[in-house]
């Protein structure tokens, strides 16, 4: 997918995680030594099963989680100790986007403009108009999908160079998911922002993302462009020594994910993105350290 | 007021409209009862000045007048006790849900992701509520002061019901509010925070009262007890132990089986005259402001570190 055209009003910002570890209480590890660098531009999918650490990683960049060790940085600013500076570069859509029940959509825009200097109110109002969301409607009268759209609109209207979206599709129906994804892609293309979108359903995000990060048991299991991932993996319908991992297919047969496309034969075919993700997740589970994390 | 500011004020009021309604209704009821009690007490006193104060009726039968006055005096007493509880109730009811409900309802993550400064968000969110709280409790404090004045029948009420009237009412309300908000942030859940805040605020206020009273007692002086004519120095005074005042001016509080040994001394009492009330008021205002500021700093720190759900 081509790199989106940049809007002059959006600065560049890099997302970084440096040995980022987060532990809840004494035994539950959400992130274990994450090292990532996401350069500006494009839409990145952060996928992984439930409890993989996706939300914790995103919330670390929003400054909602204090790292146990390591650092999360946005545009070079530490997201915890320099939260204000880091947040100026971030627009955020949470897992359950919730509006104030007693406040109208228009009042949300006004409030957001008060909270975030430089918020583009006209852009927000225009997009809400395009989405046919009534400005006078109270938060409590909007559906979950509409609330998610309003929150995304506010995040986009911040004109932040980074849009962090934490499983915003979870509560949406299939049509609303499709519309939301379209909006996200459009927003990233129009503003030139970097979008990071997490989901535990690879099918939701595979079509529109440029880069894929697979997170499992608190570790990065795969970090690749979508094109590279598709180009470098294949599937064998029979077990192959040295494969990335074996995992069950929908028809209860066992598939092997191969890291390259060498040796393509009768039982070997190109891997789909979902199979690549499943294979790497299975490999993550096989990892002894990963098992220790699971046990915790 | 620009649109955004008015939207914050509107948001703050709408989010706590039930609590604000409770506060408004309770304050209005209090005010109505206080005005009635003060009016009735003043009417009786003005019409029958000889039956009040230290003059004791001057031989005129005041029983009918006093019978008319007693119900209003009792009402004033109840209202003065209510002025002790209202700041705690208002502070808790408004303070606990202010942040806790935002965390519970997951609106905090929207606001906190938009605002580069949570402190700024907190100030915008709390100031309208604090303004209403202070205004309402100041009204209650003034009403309670008027009740105390009416009951004192023209004398200086001094230390009588000293912590249930005047500036202490809004100050204690602010202390309760800040403590409640702090626990609301820590817990992130309204109900447990409410219970914990109630315990904390009551303990804090008892501690403050006992602490200041101990400090105040150090300044107490020996006041000889004079039966005829009535000793005006005791009106509105803060009284402590009975003592024996020796001819050389020294004071003895030695007791045998609980009874004061008088010896050659005259009966007296350790106390602070009503005139010292304003000294003490300044002390308590200062102590309260220091405590409120300290709690507020903890609130700021807690909200910066709070993890939204």
Interface residues (C-beta under 8 A of the other chain):
Chain A: X59 X62 X64 X65 X66 X83 X84 X85 X87 X88 X90 X91 X92 X94 X96 X97 X98 X99 X100 X101 X102 X103 X107 X110 X111 X112 X113 X114 X115 X116 X119 X151 X154 X155 X158
Chain B: X3 X4 X5 X7 X8 X10 X11 X14 X15 X17 X105 X106 X107 X109 X110 X111 X112 X113 X114 X115 X116 X117 X120 X121 X124 X304 X305 X307 X308
